[in-house]
Amino acid sequence: MIGTDCERRGSRMRLPQSERGALGGARAKPECPLGLGLAVLVIALAGCGYGFSQRYVAAGGVDRIHVRPFENRSTEPDLGAVVATALREELARRGAAAEAGAGALLDGEVRATEPVLTSTAGVTWRIGVELRARLSAGTGRPVERTVRRETDFLAGADPLETEGRRALALRRVAGEAARELLRALER
């Protein structure tokens, strides 16, 4: 039944006792089993890791990108490789990673700021990275973007622990910068 006579006519007549709930209001109607089944199916698929996504397309219509190691212009010995690895992982997540010679080429340089104390007690430090990237695809003019990211990290109980936390913070900020760079290059 689509609705009661009162609902169809829009009147304010009192519903019969069989149509009223415990408090005198209208009783809830049972849900559509098809709609309920579809909702359960969507929730189950979402729980299994399935989802809807779009294909990654960078500036110039590029959908496959090879990342070369970034030139390291910092005092951090492996920062160029860390940034290139983070970019490759992000492109792989988006289905846009390519081998050398296939697709477009992404390269550039990376700089790191020196760690700076940000608290008077000497327990919080700040470090950052700057990526300057070039996306080259065929004969077209390269697309260039610059991304800067900073993060804080806590000092450790001794210099070795502080150094470890600094290295982890640099890896974390390199990953954030890689994600931001790919968003900036997105068409």
Secondary structure, DSSP 8 states (H G I E B T S, - for coil): ----HHHHHT------GGGB-TTSSB------HHHHHHHHHHHHHHHTT--------BGGG---EEE---EE-SS-TTHHHHHHHHHHHHHHHTT-B--TTSSEEEEEEEEE---EE-STTS-EEEEEEEEEEEEE-TTS--EEEEEEEEEEEE--SSHHHHHHHHHHHHHHHHHHHHHHHHHHHB-
